[in-house]
Amino acid sequence: MSILRVLFASLFSYIITADGSSLVTGQIKNLVPFGDSYTDTTAMADGGATWPSYAAGYANVSLFSFAKAGATCSNNLTFRPFPPVFESQLPTYFAEVSNGTLPGLPPDETLYTLWIGTNDVGANALLTGQGAPGVSLVDTVSCAVNWVKIMYDSGARNFLFQNMVPLQNTVLYSADSYLNRYWTEERNSTEWNVFMSEITRSGNKLQELMLQALVPSLKNAHLGLFDSYSLFEDMIANPATYFNGTAPLNVTGCVHSCVYRLNESTTDTGVCTIATGTDRDSFLWYDELHPSEQAERNIAKEIAEVIEGKENRWTRWLI
């Protein structure tokens, strides 16, 4: 069968299953997330709790998180000195399953999620030409999609795949960005902004097509695609719907803003402006790269609907 026929068949399957939910109310009892700092429940790069903690609470399920801040899909593709999905998070998961640290999780009662890509495509990785030789966006996306296959082969059956947010709207990658804790070298911020817009949109479309092509091999499984990109676009366009802080609503700045001098060491503190108390809940971004805690609550509310077997406007069920 040609790749076009596979994609067409996958697309047709997507069309007839996209409405509603593939999960049943009360079915999911366990949430097992993988990913980077957007999902890490211990580093808490949003200055507070991240979405898995809130979602597990909202949906009243048990949480077993393996996401780690700074992660990419694979350090063999885009190296960073942090625990990647394939060389660290998956081995840790399988080790805990094997040694009994992780309790037995019935496949039909467990939802596995992956939110990865922010570090793979960003500064010190694909954006700045620092991936392994010959590595492209196709490779990092293929790696993420392969996570589904690895988990399926191990017995998992319920998956939620979260695509990348519009990273060009973070402070770090905006056209009018400033030198910050993530990058203090000279750069063309307009060029970064344009390239990031292209790479996130292209990466998300590649993810969708690759996941659809994978569907025929996932017998008796459920695979949802959570559109983080569109959710964040909606938060940007309609902030009053999502943010309720006591400061003016702000989707371009951040709670914890630190300005650095050219080539200043990122181990320095910079000159910081920090929102406190309930003012924090007016912001989309916590710092120059990470969503705010209120944004994470918004994500959690949507994913809690998925866990509860409800129809969710940001989730497409491919199978």
C-alpha positions as CSV (number, residue, x, y, z in Angstrom):
1,M,0.0,0.0,0.0
2,S,1.4,3.4,-1.0
3,I,2.0,6.1,1.7
4,L,-0.7,8.2,0.0
5,R,-3.2,5.4,0.5
6,V,-2.1,4.9,4.1
7,L,-2.5,8.6,4.8
8,F,-5.9,8.7,3.1
9,A,-7.1,5.7,5.0
10,S,-5.8,7.2,8.2
11,L,-7.5,10.5,7.4
12,F,-10.8,8.8,6.7
13,S,-10.6,7.0,10.1
14,Y,-9.8,10.4,11.7
15,I,-12.9,12.0,10.1
16,I,-15.3,9.4,11.3
17,T,-14.0,9.3,14.9
18,A,-13.1,13.0,15.5
19,D,-16.3,13.9,17.2
20,G,-16.9,13.0,20.8
21,S,-14.4,10.9,22.8
22,S,-12.9,7.5,22.3
23,L,-12.8,7.1,26.1
24,V,-15.7,6.2,28.3
25,T,-16.8,8.2,31.3
26,G,-15.2,6.7,34.4
27,Q,-12.8,4.6,32.4
28,I,-9.5,6.3,33.1
29,K,-8.1,5.9,36.6
30,N,-4.4,6.7,36.0
31,L,-2.6,9.5,34.2
32,V,1.0,8.9,33.0
33,P,2.7,11.9,31.4
34,F,6.0,12.1,29.6
35,G,7.6,15.3,28.4
36,D,9.7,18.4,29.3
37,S,9.3,21.3,31.8
38,Y,5.9,22.1,30.5
39,T,4.8,18.8,32.1
40,D,7.4,18.2,34.8
41,T,5.6,18.0,38.2
42,T,8.8,18.5,40.3
43,A,10.8,21.3,38.6
44,M,7.6,23.4,38.2
45,A,9.0,25.9,35.7
46,D,5.7,27.9,35.8
47,G,6.4,29.0,39.3
48,G,3.7,26.7,40.7
49,A,2.0,23.4,39.9
50,T,2.0,22.2,36.3
51,W,-1.0,20.9,34.4
52,P,-0.7,17.1,35.3
53,S,-1.1,17.8,39.0
54,Y,-4.2,20.0,38.3
55,A,-5.7,17.6,35.7
56,A,-5.3,14.6,38.0
57,G,-7.0,16.6,40.8
58,Y,-9.8,17.8,38.6
59,A,-10.5,14.4,37.1
60,N,-9.8,12.5,40.4
61,V,-7.2,10.1,39.0
62,S,-3.8,8.8,40.1
63,L,-0.8,10.6,38.7
64,F,2.5,8.9,37.7
65,S,4.7,11.5,36.0
66,F,7.9,10.8,34.1
67,A,8.4,14.2,32.4
68,K,11.6,16.0,33.1
69,A,12.5,19.7,32.7
70,G,14.9,20.4,29.8
71,A,14.1,17.2,28.0
72,T,14.1,16.6,24.3
73,C,12.8,13.5,22.6
74,S,16.3,12.0,22.2
75,N,19.8,13.3,23.1
76,N,21.0,11.4,20.1
77,L,19.2,13.9,17.9
78,T,19.3,17.2,19.9
79,F,21.6,16.9,22.9
80,R,20.9,18.7,26.1
81,P,22.2,17.8,29.5
82,F,18.8,16.8,30.8
83,P,16.8,13.5,30.9
84,P,15.4,12.9,27.4
85,V,12.3,10.8,26.7
86,F,14.1,7.9,25.0
87,E,17.3,7.7,26.9
88,S,15.9,8.4,30.4
89,Q,12.2,8.7,30.8
90,L,11.2,5.6,29.0
91,P,14.0,3.5,30.6
92,T,12.9,4.8,34.0
93,Y,9.3,3.9,33.3
94,F,10.1,0.4,32.2
95,A,12.5,-0.1,35.2
96,E,9.7,0.9,37.6
97,V,7.2,-1.4,35.9
98,S,9.7,-4.3,36.1
99,N,10.8,-3.8,39.7
100,G,7.3,-3.1,41.0
101,T,8.0,0.6,42.0
102,L,5.1,1.5,39.7
103,P,1.9,-0.3,40.6
104,G,0.2,-2.4,38.1
105,L,-1.7,-0.1,35.7
106,P,-4.5,-1.7,33.8
107,P,-4.1,-0.7,30.1
108,D,-7.7,0.2,29.6
109,E,-7.8,2.4,32.8
110,T,-4.6,4.3,32.0
111,L,-4.0,7.4,29.8
112,Y,-0.4,8.0,28.6
113,T,0.5,11.5,27.4
114,L,3.4,13.1,25.6
115,W,4.2,16.8,25.3
116,I,7.6,17.3,23.7
117,G,9.2,19.4,21.1
118,T,9.8,22.8,22.7
119,N,13.5,22.1,23.4
120,D,14.0,20.0,20.3
121,V,13.2,22.9,18.0
122,G,14.5,25.8,20.1
123,A,17.7,27.6,21.0
124,N,20.7,25.4,21.5
125,A,19.0,22.8,19.2
126,L,17.4,22.9,15.8
127,L,16.8,26.7,15.7
128,T,20.5,27.5,16.2
129,G,21.8,24.5,14.1
130,Q,23.0,22.5,17.1
131,G,21.3,19.2,16.4
132,A,23.4,16.1,15.6
133,P,24.8,16.1,12.0
134,G,22.1,15.6,9.5
135,V,19.2,15.8,12.0
136,S,16.1,17.7,11.0
137,L,12.6,18.4,12.2
138,V,11.5,15.2,10.5
139,D,13.8,13.2,12.8
140,T,12.6,14.9,16.0
141,V,9.0,14.5,15.1
142,S,9.5,10.9,14.1
143,C,11.1,10.3,17.5
144,A,8.1,11.7,19.3
145,V,5.6,9.7,17.2
146,N,7.7,6.5,17.8
147,W,7.0,7.0,21.6
148,V,3.4,5.9,20.8
149,K,4.6,2.7,19.1
150,I,7.1,1.9,21.9
151,M,4.4,2.3,24.6
152,Y,1.8,0.4,22.5
153,D,4.2,-2.5,22.1
154,S,4.6,-2.6,25.9
155,G,0.9,-2.9,26.4
156,A,-0.4,0.7,26.7
157,R,-3.6,1.4,24.8
158,N,-4.8,4.9,25.5
159,F,-2.7,7.8,24.3
160,L,-3.0,11.6,24.2
161,F,-0.3,13.3,22.0
162,Q,0.0,17.1,22.7
163,N,1.4,19.2,19.9
164,M,3.7,22.2,20.2
165,V,2.4,25.6,21.3
166,P,3.0,28.8,19.1
167,L,6.5,29.2,20.4
168,Q,6.9,32.4,18.3
169,N,4.6,34.1,20.8
170,T,6.8,33.3,23.8
171,V,9.0,36.2,24.9
172,L,12.2,34.3,24.0
173,Y,11.1,33.9,20.4
174,S,9.1,37.1,19.8
175,A,10.2,39.6,17.2
176,D,10.8,42.2,19.9
177,S,12.4,39.9,22.4
178,Y,15.1,41.1,24.8
179,L,18.3,39.3,26.1
180,N,17.2,36.9,28.8
181,R,18.2,33.9,30.9
182,Y,17.8,31.6,27.9
183,W,19.9,33.6,25.4
184,T,22.3,36.5,25.9
185,E,24.3,36.4,22.7
186,E,23.7,38.6,19.7
187,R,20.8,37.4,17.4
188,N,18.3,38.5,14.9
189,S,15.1,38.3,16.9
190,T,12.9,38.8,13.8
191,E,14.6,35.9,12.0
192,W,14.1,33.7,15.1
193,N,10.4,34.7,15.3
194,V,9.8,33.8,11.6
195,F,11.7,30.6,11.8
196,M,10.0,29.5,15.0
197,S,6.6,30.1,13.5
198,E,7.5,28.0,10.5
199,I,9.1,25.1,12.5
200,T,6.3,24.8,15.0
201,R,3.5,24.8,12.4
202,S,5.4,22.4,10.2
203,G,6.3,20.2,13.1
204,N,2.7,20.0,14.2
205,K,1.5,19.1,10.7
206,L,4.2,16.4,10.4
207,Q,3.1,15.0,13.8
208,E,-0.5,14.8,12.6
209,L,0.3,13.1,9.4
210,M,2.7,10.6,11.0
211,L,0.2,9.8,13.7
212,Q,-2.5,9.2,11.2
213,A,-0.1,6.9,9.2
214,L,0.5,5.0,12.5
215,V,-3.1,4.4,13.3
216,P,-3.6,1.1,11.3
217,S,-0.9,-0.6,13.4
218,L,-2.6,0.4,16.7
219,K,-5.2,-2.3,17.0
220,N,-7.6,-1.9,19.9
221,A,-6.0,1.4,21.0
222,H,-7.2,5.0,21.4
223,L,-5.1,7.8,20.1
224,G,-6.0,11.5,20.7
225,L,-4.3,14.6,19.3
226,F,-4.5,17.5,21.7
227,D,-4.1,20.8,19.9
228,S,-2.0,22.8,22.3
229,Y,-1.2,25.3,19.5
230,S,-4.8,26.3,18.9
231,L,-5.6,26.4,22.6
232,F,-2.7,28.9,23.2
233,E,-3.8,30.9,20.2
234,D,-7.3,31.1,21.8
235,M,-5.8,32.2,25.1
236,I,-3.9,35.0,23.2
237,A,-6.9,36.1,21.3
238,N,-9.4,35.9,24.2
239,P,-7.4,36.4,27.4
240,A,-10.5,37.5,29.4
241,T,-11.9,34.0,29.0
242,Y,-8.8,32.4,30.5
243,F,-7.1,34.8,32.9
244,N,-8.5,36.3,36.1
245,G,-5.6,38.0,37.9
246,T,-5.7,41.4,39.5
247,A,-3.2,43.0,37.1
248,P,-4.1,44.0,33.5
249,L,-4.3,41.0,31.3
250,N,-1.0,40.3,29.6
251,V,-0.3,37.7,26.8
252,T,3.0,39.3,25.6
253,G,5.0,39.8,28.8
254,C,5.6,37.4,31.7
255,V,5.3,37.0,35.4
256,H,9.1,36.7,36.0
257,S,10.9,38.9,33.5
258,C,14.7,39.2,33.7
259,V,16.7,41.4,31.3
260,Y,20.4,40.6,30.7
261,R,23.3,42.5,29.1
262,L,24.9,41.3,25.9
263,N,26.9,38.1,26.5
264,E,26.2,38.2,30.2
265,S,26.5,34.9,31.9
266,T,23.1,33.2,32.3
267,T,24.2,32.2,35.8
268,D,23.8,35.8,36.7
269,T,20.4,37.0,37.9
270,G,19.8,39.8,35.4
271,V,17.5,42.8,36.2
272,C,14.2,41.3,37.1
273,T,10.6,42.5,37.2
274,I,8.3,40.0,39.1
275,A,4.6,40.0,39.4
276,T,3.3,38.6,42.7
277,G,0.2,37.3,44.4
278,T,-3.0,37.3,42.3
279,D,-1.4,39.6,39.7
280,R,0.3,36.4,38.4
281,D,-3.0,35.0,37.1
282,S,-3.2,37.8,34.6
283,F,-0.3,36.4,32.5
284,L,-0.1,33.8,29.8
285,W,3.7,33.3,30.3
286,Y,5.6,32.7,33.5
287,D,9.0,33.6,32.1
288,E,10.5,34.1,28.7
289,L,9.8,30.4,27.7
290,H,7.3,28.8,30.0
291,P,3.5,29.1,30.4
292,S,2.2,30.6,33.6
293,E,0.5,28.6,36.3
294,Q,-2.9,30.0,35.2
295,A,-2.2,28.8,31.7
296,E,-1.3,25.4,33.0
297,R,-4.6,25.3,34.9
298,N,-6.4,26.1,31.6
299,I,-4.6,23.2,29.9
300,A,-5.5,20.9,32.9
301,K,-9.2,21.7,32.7
302,E,-9.2,20.7,29.0
303,I,-7.2,17.5,29.5
304,A,-9.4,16.6,32.5
305,E,-12.3,16.6,30.2
306,V,-10.5,14.1,28.0
307,I,-9.7,11.9,31.0
308,E,-13.4,12.0,32.1
309,G,-14.5,10.8,28.6
310,K,-16.1,14.1,27.6
311,E,-16.0,15.7,24.2
312,N,-13.2,18.3,24.2
313,R,-12.9,21.0,21.6
314,W,-9.1,20.8,21.4
315,T,-8.9,17.0,21.1
316,R,-9.2,15.0,17.9
317,W,-9.5,11.2,18.2
318,L,-7.6,9.5,15.4
319,I,-8.8,6.1,16.6
